[in-house]
Every structure is written in structure tokens, then in C-alpha cells.
Amino acid sequence: MARNGGGYPGGMMPGSMNNLLKQAQRMQRQIEDGQKELETKEFTATTGGGAVTAVVNGKKELVSLKLQEEIVDPEDVETLQDSIIAAVNEAIKQAEAANEELMGKMTGGFGGLGGLPF
């Protein structure tokens, strides 16, 4: 009886599997390098007409929060709280979008590697 594909699983030659593994390792290193670079970036969002400014790093950590005096009204703490939450959330969304963009570039549109055949 003839063997299909030389008898290797899936009909792949050993060299092809090695190349695939090397490509996956290279992609993993590129993703790790990109994530390290992203962690050093900062994302800034403002609300309340510039009265609240939040800065988040690529690890989605709040690193800076600035308030203009006009937003600090003891009679209206709720507006201050809402403005802070909105600014922080927007900065986090920017960091997440940058991370998704990075992953899309690194994986070539494989959707987080889920589309790979292994």
C-alpha cells in the first residue's frame, strides 16, 4: 500500500512543521516586543471641556489625573465624579484600541491566532 504524504501526520513534511514552528516563535517574539513598547505609551483623555484630564499607560493603569479648579465644586461633587470616570474610561478605551491594533498587525488578521489551523 502507498503512503499518503510520506506517512507524516497531516501529510506535512518535517521541514514544513519546523518552518511553521519558527514562524510562530518569531510572531510570539514580535507580539511580546510590541506589547512591551505599548506598555510605555500613554493615552490621554479630557472631559468637562478640559477640566479633567486622565492619563493611562499601555498597561491600562491610571498614571495621572489633573483637575482644573472650576470643576471642583463642593456643592456638585457628582459632576466631578462623573467627569473623572468618563476621562479615565476614555483613556482606557484608547489603550485597548492601540492593543487591538497591535495584535491585528502582528497576527495578520488571524483574530488572536484563533484562525490558525493548529
C-alpha positions as a Python dict, from the first residue, in 0.01 Angstrom:
ca = {
    (1, 'M'): (0, 0, 0),
    (2, 'A'): (117, 350, -79),
    (3, 'R'): (155, 602, 196),
    (4, 'N'): (-11, 935, 155),
    (5, 'G'): (220, 1233, 222),
    (6, 'G'): (516, 1019, 318),
    (7, 'G'): (345, 884, 627),
    (8, 'Y'): (373, 1207, 830),
    (9, 'P'): (72, 1330, 1024),
    (10, 'G'): (-144, 1559, 811),
    (11, 'G'): (78, 1485, 511),
    (12, 'M'): (327, 1756, 620),
    (13, 'M'): (696, 1712, 576),
    (14, 'P'): (911, 1755, 889),
    (15, 'G'): (1078, 2065, 741),
    (16, 'S'): (741, 2231, 689),
    (17, 'M'): (649, 2175, 1053),
    (18, 'N'): (982, 2322, 1166),
    (19, 'N'): (926, 2628, 949),
    (20, 'L'): (577, 2672, 1089),
    (21, 'L'): (708, 2648, 1445),
    (22, 'K'): (983, 2900, 1372),
    (23, 'Q'): (728, 3141, 1226),
    (24, 'A'): (506, 3101, 1532),
    (25, 'Q'): (801, 3166, 1765),
    (26, 'R'): (901, 3474, 1564),
    (27, 'M'): (544, 3603, 1577),
    (28, 'Q'): (533, 3545, 1953),
    (29, 'R'): (855, 3747, 2000),
    (30, 'Q'): (718, 4027, 1783),
    (31, 'I'): (396, 4035, 1986),
    (32, 'E'): (591, 4043, 2313),
    (33, 'D'): (813, 4326, 2184),
    (34, 'G'): (510, 4519, 2063),
    (35, 'Q'): (333, 4476, 2396),
    (36, 'K'): (641, 4599, 2585),
    (37, 'E'): (653, 4904, 2361),
    (38, 'L'): (280, 4963, 2407),
    (39, 'E'): (317, 4950, 2786),
    (40, 'T'): (544, 5255, 2772),
    (41, 'K'): (293, 5464, 2576),
    (42, 'E'): (47, 5697, 2742),
    (43, 'F'): (-312, 5770, 2641),
    (44, 'T'): (-477, 6097, 2740),
    (45, 'A'): (-845, 6187, 2757),
    (46, 'T'): (-1016, 6502, 2875),
    (47, 'T'): (-1373, 6576, 2979),
    (48, 'G'): (-1566, 6873, 3108),
    (49, 'G'): (-1423, 7100, 2841),
    (50, 'G'): (-1070, 7020, 2954),
    (51, 'A'): (-1146, 7044, 3327),
    (52, 'V'): (-1049, 6679, 3385),
    (53, 'T'): (-751, 6511, 3219),
    (54, 'A'): (-672, 6144, 3273),
    (55, 'V'): (-357, 5970, 3152),
    (56, 'V'): (-344, 5590, 3128),
    (57, 'N'): (-44, 5381, 3026),
    (58, 'G'): (-46, 5082, 2791),
    (59, 'K'): (-98, 4851, 3088),
    (60, 'K'): (-428, 5035, 3145),
    (61, 'E'): (-304, 5189, 3470),
    (62, 'L'): (-404, 5542, 3564),
    (63, 'V'): (-77, 5735, 3586),
    (64, 'S'): (-201, 6093, 3604),
    (65, 'L'): (-520, 6279, 3687),
    (66, 'K'): (-543, 6657, 3659),
    (67, 'L'): (-836, 6872, 3768),
    (68, 'Q'): (-893, 7236, 3686),
    (69, 'E'): (-1017, 7444, 3980),
    (70, 'E'): (-1350, 7522, 3816),
    (71, 'I'): (-1453, 7155, 3821),
    (72, 'V'): (-1405, 7128, 4199),
    (73, 'D'): (-1737, 7247, 4339),
    (74, 'P'): (-1823, 7118, 4689),
    (75, 'E'): (-2189, 7168, 4603),
    (76, 'D'): (-2165, 6945, 4294),
    (77, 'V'): (-1935, 6652, 4368),
    (78, 'E'): (-2136, 6428, 4136),
    (79, 'T'): (-2030, 6622, 3825),
    (80, 'L'): (-1665, 6591, 3930),
    (81, 'Q'): (-1702, 6217, 3985),
    (82, 'D'): (-1875, 6166, 3652),
    (83, 'S'): (-1609, 6368, 3470),
    (84, 'I'): (-1328, 6167, 3628),
    (85, 'I'): (-1492, 5836, 3542),
    (86, 'A'): (-1557, 5945, 3184),
    (87, 'A'): (-1198, 6066, 3132),
    (88, 'V'): (-1043, 5751, 3280),
    (89, 'N'): (-1271, 5522, 3081),
    (90, 'E'): (-1195, 5704, 2756),
    (91, 'A'): (-819, 5682, 2816),
    (92, 'I'): (-853, 5309, 2888),
    (93, 'K'): (-1051, 5264, 2562),
    (94, 'Q'): (-768, 5434, 2375),
    (95, 'A'): (-515, 5195, 2530),
    (96, 'E'): (-733, 4895, 2444),
    (97, 'A'): (-776, 5014, 2086),
    (98, 'A'): (-399, 5053, 2049),
    (99, 'N'): (-352, 4699, 2185),
    (100, 'E'): (-611, 4558, 1943),
    (101, 'E'): (-446, 4741, 1654),
    (102, 'L'): (-107, 4599, 1754),
    (103, 'M'): (-244, 4246, 1777),
    (104, 'G'): (-416, 4282, 1440),
    (105, 'K'): (-89, 4389, 1278),
    (106, 'M'): (111, 4114, 1447),
    (107, 'T'): (-128, 3830, 1376),
    (108, 'G'): (-207, 3942, 1022),
    (109, 'G'): (-579, 3936, 1085),
    (110, 'F'): (-589, 3587, 1233),
    (111, 'G'): (-816, 3716, 1511),
    (112, 'G'): (-590, 3648, 1808),
    (113, 'L'): (-444, 3340, 1637),
    (114, 'G'): (-780, 3163, 1667),
    (115, 'G'): (-792, 3122, 1291),
    (116, 'L'): (-471, 2922, 1270),
    (117, 'P'): (-510, 2554, 1184),
    (118, 'F'): (-340, 2424, 1499),
}
